[in-house]
Amino acid sequence: MTVNEPDDGAGFADLALRPELIRALSTLGYEEPTPIQLAAIPPLLADRDLLGQAATGTGKTAAFALPVLQRLSPDGRGAGPVALVLTPTRELAEQVSQAFHRYGRELGVRVLPVYGGQPIGRQLAALARGVDVVVATPGRALDHIARGTLNLDGLETVVLDEADEMLDMGFAEDIEAILEQTPTGRQTVLFSATMPARLDRIARRHLSDPVRIEIGLIPTSEGSTPLVRQSAYIVARAHKPAVLGRVLDVEAPAAAIVFCRTRQEVDELTEALNGRGYRAEALHGGMDQEQRNRVMGRLRAATTELVVATDVAARGLDIEQLTHVVNYNVPAAAEAYVHRIGRVGRAGREGVAITLAEPREHRMLKAIERLTKQRIAVEKVPTVAELRTRRLDLTRAALREILLTDDLAQFRTVIETLTDEFDIVDVALAGVKLAHEATTGGTDEEDIPEVAPVSADGRKQRSAKAGRQRGGDPNAATTRIYLGVGRRAGIRPQDLVGAIAGESRLTGRDIGAIEIADRFSLVEVPEATADEVIAAMRSTTIKGRKATVRRERYPSKRSATR
């Protein structure tokens, strides 16, 4: 059974939810169900399995949480959970757990978020006391199952939330192992923004005659996503920090997330933005949970305006004040773009998505347009003159707000004293100049040169001439990195390329020959970046596995094949 867009007009009362849930939704200000809630809640209440595809921010959490809460027994409940929700990140686990608490407050629902980076003793104590719903990341859920502290015998519902993200993060085997431990008669619910083939295979294997729901993006007459303005700038790599600063100056976001590929890039860009006068904070997997919570708290409290983050750190975040998402690089996968721009334009709020693309990445923008069926407008980088005009507009707006709202009587003496010596217009001009210089950063002195996109034909011609040479320098020295995972761990060349490109400054074109043995792999990288790659790979996982990473000790004379 497949359900597309549901009919409008129904309210929460029409979904036959119990009075406690209706009151909670009313208190929270929920006036009517979103399309995904209208389509998903009835079949879930009827105990059907469900496969839902919808963009981030469409209300998926309430779509699966309300049916779970509806079925909670009003009498005594057992110690083990009746529902298990799996999420890709600890941040999303916290958000889903909080949603269950808000919706089920009158029902006395017992919800426990379970993830790494949190004292396990607290989790063990809560599980021993008894819980109704466990919201967990796959790794920590498996840990508790292996310890025997998470009893799934009474489980009625399993939810895979942001399932495509969990696969991208290497949790496929963990998900399979968890599902194998659950009762055969359970209800299985899978929600995802995209539906890659490997996720569809998991759904066919573990869902029984599921209802399929697809809630797509509704195009406007121009074909762009409503509420989210999407644009891109074609930028040479050397000018990207300056262009980002200039675009932020023109856009003046109330709060924004800037996505980078690697932790090092996050740290470097955060420092550069703070140097330009922005209040920027870094957010990446190298930070502990307490540090990450502090960063998000400052963004929510508006004491910082920019968060520079990697995808892993920012997945699942829902910040009400967020107005802009900036892709500092074009995402390697079009699906990642969908998740990133889903951070804004949520729940009826307007938002802006901006992408900085290098000339060779222009074709990747086209792939994103084909997936989303939305146009990404390529715009010109603001000129110095446009930037100055915009800054003056911001100064004018700030002064107008002060004139309308503030008590200025205490400054009258200053004006009256100065007008004895100067013309009042000149005094006002001097005041505007001070306000303008105090509230705007330094103006770039030169316009940034335009660059043209690289066509597909041009790219192929250069690649053919370059042959196997990578990184643009045919004489650059290379070395081989040893990684202690190989064919027995299911490692493929694309897994190694993706992991290295995702955690270091290298791109796929910078990585040379790859040799995969049963128990280890060897990857050729530029000598100048070898230490950086080793450090980055030691702090991450490959397909969910920690690996020994070092330089190759005994270089082989055999030719390696990719």
Secondary structure, 3 states (H helix, E strand, C coil): CEECCCCCCCCHHHHCCCHHHHHHHHHCCCCCCCHHHHHHHHHHHCCCCEEEEECCCCCHHHHHHHHHHHCCCCCCCCCCCCEEEECCCHHHHHHHHHHHHHHCHHHCCCEEEECCCCCHHHHHHHHHHCCCEEEECHHHHHHHHHHCCCCCCCCCEEEECCHHHHHHCCCHHHHHHHHHCCCCCCEEEEEECCCCHHHHHHHHHHCCCCEEEEECCCCCCCCCCCCEEEEEEECCHHHHHHHHHHHHHHHCCCCEEEEECCHHHHHHHHHHHHHCCCCEEEECCCCCHHHHHHHHHHHHCCCCCEEEEEHHHHCCCCCCCCCEEEECCCCCCHHHHHHHHCCCCHHHCCEEEEEEECHHHHHHHHHHHHHHCCCCEEECCCCHHHHHHHHHHHHHHHHHHHHHHCCCHHHHHHHHHHHCCCCHHHHHHHHHHHHHHHHCCCCCCCCCCCCCCCCHHHHHHHHHHHCCCCCCCCCCCEEEEEECCCHHHCCCHHHHHHHHHHHCCCCHHHCCCEEECCCCEEEEEEHHHHHHHHHHHHCCCECCECCCEEECCCCCCCCCCC
